[in-house]
């Protein structure tokens, strides 16, 4: 489906908003069969819940359809490998082209029997025995790989130590500690050791899933470039390993405050208050890239309306997301009309400032939910309608995205 999007209001975006449930926490909870609160769920969560229900049925030789969820597939692969059952994990066309050797290699080292198709899905897992003890140096800074291995050890009831040199998202560690797992996190000499003894049982507990920060980021971005905007996004997960994007935005002169901070199942939650801000450029440090990888397409849009040159490098991982997101960024920027350079692992963008507007554009989403949502925000700076293709992809993570845009004052019509 394609849409025509415009924003003609004379007033900046106002109001309070909720976003869909955090898919990282919700998917991990679903895999472990935990009870959670209700809320808007993206298709990633729905497909993971369905697969988890199939596993708990006790059947063998399962075929689990993970839809578009790379996180769900990688975490589920680890959990199944530890269970010692036969299963095959499949996905849609996009997921079937994403790299899975990064999890298959360490799982094989743990003792799992795993087969891929040229390094990509489907993932076929045969009954196997996981090593009683396993130590792994995390070669790629990835919370998905780390979590995959932790869940393999958990379901197998074994011991594991993972060493990471760069900090990655720690939702799995916090969740397991909430469930009384014997899990320790030790930091020294710039490294982190995650040590899990899964020979000891965990305790099933309810989990509160907050709003998804990566979804909230789009509403934050909209407010920052909408003159006189003043919004609040409520009940958002603000895990410190997840919100590096806020630090980048503050470097860009963004007026953002986190209010009403509280905690549930070891996760920090807060309300994010955002006001319109004339942005300035930023050079993003490479060590924060793993923390903000999902928000980089949005950053590319905001950089167009900032003063100066924004520089991002060390983000080659964007090439193997739901689309080649660096190529997708290049297509977006051509519509907006700024000077830019997209290269193998990043981009440089010379922004035209807060008052810059472009006329119109035909935005190509490549079937990628984040690219479709980034494109829609560009309507705030367009003097005419913009057009976006394949917007049905937003249901992957943010099913009610366009409904919220309409609440904000956007006009959305099928094209």
C-alpha positions in Angstrom: 0.0 0.0 0.0 1.2 3.5 -0.8 0.1 6.7 1.0 0.0 10.4 0.4 1.2 12.4 3.5 1.0 16.1 4.3 1.2 18.4 7.4 -0.6 21.7 7.0 -1.2 22.7 10.6 -0.1 26.2 11.6 0.6 24.9 15.1 3.4 22.6 16.2 2.6 19.1 17.3 1.1 19.0 20.8 -0.2 16.4 23.2 0.6 13.2 25.1 1.1 9.8 23.3 1.7 6.2 24.0 3.8 3.9 21.8 3.6 0.1 21.2 5.1 -2.3 23.7 8.9 -2.7 23.8 9.5 -5.6 21.5 12.9 -6.6 23.0 11.3 -7.2 26.5 8.1 -8.6 25.1 9.8 -11.1 22.8 12.1 -12.3 25.6 9.1 -12.7 27.9 7.1 -14.6 25.3 9.9 -17.1 24.7 10.1 -17.8 28.5 6.3 -18.1 28.7 5.9 -15.1 31.1 2.7 -13.2 31.7 2.8 -9.5 30.6 0.6 -6.4 30.5 -1.5 -5.7 27.4 -0.9 -3.0 24.9 -0.3 -2.4 21.2 1.9 -5.1 19.8 3.9 -5.1 16.5 3.9 -8.1 14.3 7.4 -9.0 15.6 5.9 -9.7 19.0 2.9 -11.5 17.7 5.0 -13.9 15.6 7.3 -14.6 18.5 4.3 -15.3 20.8 2.8 -17.7 18.3 6.1 -19.6 17.9 6.6 -19.8 21.7 3.1 -21.2 22.1 3.9 -23.9 19.5 7.0 -24.9 21.5 5.1 -25.1 24.8 2.6 -27.5 23.1 5.2 -30.2 23.4 5.3 -31.1 19.7 8.5 -32.0 17.9 9.7 -31.4 14.4 8.2 -27.9 14.5 8.2 -25.3 11.7 8.1 -21.9 13.3 7.3 -18.8 11.2 9.1 -15.8 12.7 7.6 -13.4 10.1 9.9 -10.3 9.8 11.5 -10.6 13.2 15.3 -11.0 13.2 15.4 -10.6 17.0 12.7 -13.3 17.4 14.4 -15.7 15.1 17.9 -15.3 16.7 16.7 -15.6 20.3 14.3 -18.4 19.5 17.1 -20.4 17.8 19.2 -20.3 20.9 16.3 -21.3 23.2 15.3 -24.2 20.9 19.0 -25.4 20.6 19.1 -25.7 24.4 15.8 -27.6 24.6 17.2 -30.4 22.4 14.3 -30.6 20.0 14.0 -30.7 16.2 12.7 -27.5 14.7 12.9 -25.2 11.6 12.7 -21.4 11.8 11.5 -19.6 8.7 10.6 -16.0 7.9 9.4 -13.7 5.2 11.4 -12.6 2.2 13.2 -9.9 4.1 14.1 -12.1 7.1 15.2 -14.9 4.7 18.0 -12.6 3.5 19.4 -11.7 6.9 22.7 -13.1 8.2 22.4 -16.0 10.7 25.9 -17.4 10.8 26.7 -15.0 13.5 24.5 -17.0 15.9 24.9 -20.4 14.3 28.7 -20.4 14.7 28.8 -20.0 18.5 25.8 -22.3 19.0 27.7 -25.0 17.1 30.6 -24.4 19.4 28.2 -24.9 22.3 27.3 -28.3 20.8 24.2 -27.5 18.8 23.5 -29.0 15.4 22.4 -26.1 13.1 22.0 -25.8 9.4 21.6 -22.7 7.3 21.0 -21.9 3.6 24.2 -20.1 2.5 24.4 -18.4 6.0 20.8 -17.3 6.0 17.4 -18.7 7.0 15.7 -21.1 7.2 17.4 -22.3 10.3 17.2 -26.0 10.9 18.0 -27.2 14.4 18.5 -30.9 15.2 18.4 -32.6 18.6 21.7 -32.0 20.2 23.5 -31.7 23.6 24.7 -28.3 24.8 28.1 -28.2 26.6 27.9 -28.2 30.4 30.1 -25.2 30.5 30.9 -22.7 27.7 33.0 -19.5 27.5 32.5 -17.1 24.5 34.2 -13.9 23.5 31.5 -11.8 21.7 33.1 -11.1 18.4 30.3 -8.8 17.1 28.9 -6.3 19.6 25.3 -7.7 19.4 22.7 -8.1 22.1 21.0 -10.6 19.9 24.0 -12.9 19.8 24.6 -12.6 23.5 20.9 -13.2 24.3 20.8 -16.2 21.9 23.6 -17.9 23.8 22.2 -17.0 27.3 18.8 -18.5 26.3 20.5 -21.6 24.9 22.3 -22.2 28.3 19.1 -21.4 30.2 16.9 -23.9 28.4 19.7 -26.5 28.5 20.3 -25.9 32.2 24.1 -25.3 31.7 26.7 -22.8 32.6 28.0 -20.0 30.3 30.3 -17.0 30.5 30.1 -14.3 27.8 32.8 -11.6 27.5 31.9 -8.5 25.6 34.3 -5.7 24.8 31.6 -3.2 23.8 28.5 -2.6 25.9 25.3 -3.9 24.2 21.7 -3.9 25.3 21.1 -5.8 28.5 17.4 -6.7 28.5 18.1 -10.4 28.8 20.4 -10.0 31.8 17.9 -7.8 33.6 15.0 -10.1 32.9 16.8 -13.2 34.1 17.9 -11.4 37.3 14.2 -10.4 37.8 13.4 -14.1 37.5 16.0 -14.9 40.3 18.5 -16.5 37.9 22.0 -17.0 39.2 23.4 -14.4 36.8 26.3 -12.0 37.6 27.6 -9.1 35.5 31.2 -8.1 36.2 33.0 -5.2 34.6 36.8 -4.7 34.6 39.5 -3.4 32.2 37.0 -2.2 29.7 35.3 -5.6 29.4 32.1 -7.0 30.7 31.6 -10.6 31.8 28.1 -12.1 31.9 28.1 -15.3 34.0 25.0 -17.5 34.1 24.6 -20.7 36.1 21.4 -22.2 34.7 21.7 -25.4 36.6 19.7 -23.5 39.2 16.0 -22.9 38.4 14.4 -19.5 37.7 11.2 -18.2 39.2 8.3 -17.4 36.9 7.1 -13.8 37.5 4.9 -11.3 35.8 6.7 -8.8 33.6 5.7 -5.2 32.9 6.6 -4.3 29.3 7.0 -0.5 28.8 6.7 1.5 25.6 9.3 0.8 22.9 12.0 3.5 22.8 12.8 2.9 19.1 9.1 3.6 18.4 9.1 6.7 20.7 12.1 8.0 18.7 10.0 8.8 15.7 7.6 10.9 17.8 10.6 12.6 19.4 12.0 13.3 16.0 8.7 14.7 14.7 8.5 17.2 17.7 12.1 18.4 17.2 11.5 19.6 13.7 7.9 20.8 14.1 8.0 24.5 15.1 6.4 25.2 18.5 5.9 21.5 19.2 5.5 20.4 22.8 4.7 16.7 23.4 5.1 14.0 26.1 5.5 10.3 25.3 4.4 8.3 28.3 5.6 5.0 29.9 8.7 4.5 27.7 11.5 2.1 28.5 14.6 4.1 29.2 17.2 1.4 29.8 20.6 3.2 29.7 21.9 0.7 27.1 19.0 1.6 24.8 18.7 5.4 24.9 22.1 6.5 23.5 20.1 8.3 20.8 18.9 10.8 23.4 22.5 11.7 24.2 23.2 12.3 20.5 20.1 14.5 20.2 21.1 16.5 23.2 24.5 17.1 21.5 22.4 18.5 18.6 20.7 21.0 21.0 17.5 19.0 21.4 15.2 20.1 24.3 14.4 16.7 25.8 13.6 15.9 29.4 12.9 12.5 31.1 10.3 12.8 33.8 8.5 10.6 36.3 11.3 8.0 36.3 10.4 4.6 38.0 11.4 1.0 37.7 9.7 -2.4 36.9 11.4 -5.8 36.6 14.8 -4.0 36.8 14.0 -1.9 33.7 13.8 1.9 34.0 10.7 3.6 32.7 9.9 7.3 32.2 7.9 9.9 30.4 9.8 11.7 27.6 9.0 15.5 27.3 10.1 17.0 23.9 9.9 20.5 22.6 10.8 21.9 19.1 14.5 22.6 18.9 16.7 24.3 16.2 19.2 21.5 15.8 22.9 21.6 15.1 25.1 19.0 13.5 26.9 16.2 15.3 29.8 13.8 14.7 28.6 10.5 16.2 31.3 8.5 18.2 31.8 5.0 16.8 31.5 3.4 20.3 27.9 4.4 20.6 26.8 3.1 17.2 25.6 -0.4 18.4 23.4 1.4 21.0 21.7 3.6 18.4 21.8 1.4 15.2 17.9 1.4 14.9 17.7 5.2 15.2 20.4 6.1 12.6 17.9 6.4 9.6 15.9 8.8 11.7 19.1 10.7 12.6 19.8 11.1 8.8 16.4 12.9 8.4 17.0 15.1 11.4 20.5 16.0 10.1 18.9 17.5 7.0 17.3 20.2 9.1 20.2 20.8 11.4 22.9 23.4 10.9 26.3 22.0 9.7 27.6 18.7 8.7 26.6 15.5 10.6 29.0 12.5 10.3 28.3 8.9 11.0 30.7 6.0 10.5 31.2 2.4 11.8 27.6 1.6 11.0 28.0 -1.2 8.4 25.4 -3.2 10.3 22.8 -1.0 8.6 23.5 -2.9 5.4 22.0 -6.1 6.8 18.8 -4.9 8.5 15.3 -5.3 7.1 16.7 -3.5 4.1 20.1 -2.2 3.2 19.3 0.9 5.3 22.3 2.9 4.0 21.0 2.6 0.5 17.5 3.4 1.8 18.9 6.6 3.4 20.5 7.6 0.2 17.1 7.3 -1.6 15.4 9.4 1.1 18.0 12.2 1.0 17.7 12.5 -2.7 14.0 13.5 -2.2 14.9 16.0 0.5 17.5 17.8 -1.6 20.5 18.2 0.8 24.1 17.6 0.1 25.2 14.2 1.4 27.6 11.3 1.0 26.6 7.7 1.8 29.5 5.2 2.0 30.1 1.6 3.0 29.6 2.1 6.8 28.0 5.5 7.2 27.0 8.9 5.9 27.8 12.6 6.0 25.0 15.1 5.6 25.3 18.9 5.2 22.1 20.2 6.9 20.2 23.2 5.7 18.9 24.4 9.0 15.6 24.4 10.9 13.8 26.6 8.3 14.6 24.6 5.3 11.7 23.1 3.3 11.6 21.0 0.2 8.7 20.7 -2.3 7.6 17.1 -2.6 9.0 13.6 -3.2 8.3 9.9 -3.9 9.8 8.0 -1.0 10.8 4.4 -1.5 10.6 2.4 1.8 12.1 -0.9 0.4 9.5 -2.6 2.5 11.3 -1.5 5.7 9.2 -0.3 8.6 11.8 2.2 9.9 12.4 3.7 6.5 8.7 4.1 5.9 8.2 5.9 9.2 11.3 8.2 8.7 9.9 9.1 5.3 6.5 10.1 6.8 8.1 12.6 9.1 9.6 14.4 6.1 6.0 15.7 5.4 6.6 18.2 8.3 9.1 20.0 6.0 7.5 19.5 2.6 5.4 22.3 1.0 3.3 19.8 -0.9 2.2 16.2 -0.5 4.8 13.4 -0.3 4.2 9.8 -1.4 5.5 6.7 0.3 5.3 3.1 -1.0 4.9 -0.2 0.9 3.9 1.4 4.2 2.2 -1.7 5.4 5.6 -2.6 6.8 5.1 -0.3 9.8 3.0 -3.1 11.4 6.2 -4.9 12.1 6.9 -2.6 15.1 4.4 0.2 15.2 0.9 -0.8 13.9 -0.8 2.4 14.9 1.9 4.7 13.6 -0.3 6.5 11.0 -3.2 6.8 13.4 -0.9 8.7 15.8 0.4 10.9 13.0 -3.3 11.8 12.3 -3.8 12.7 16.0 -0.7 14.9 15.6 -2.3 16.8 12.7 -0.9 14.9 9.7 -3.2 14.1 6.8 -2.8 10.5 5.5 -4.5 9.3 2.4 -4.2 6.1 0.4 -2.4 6.9 -2.9 
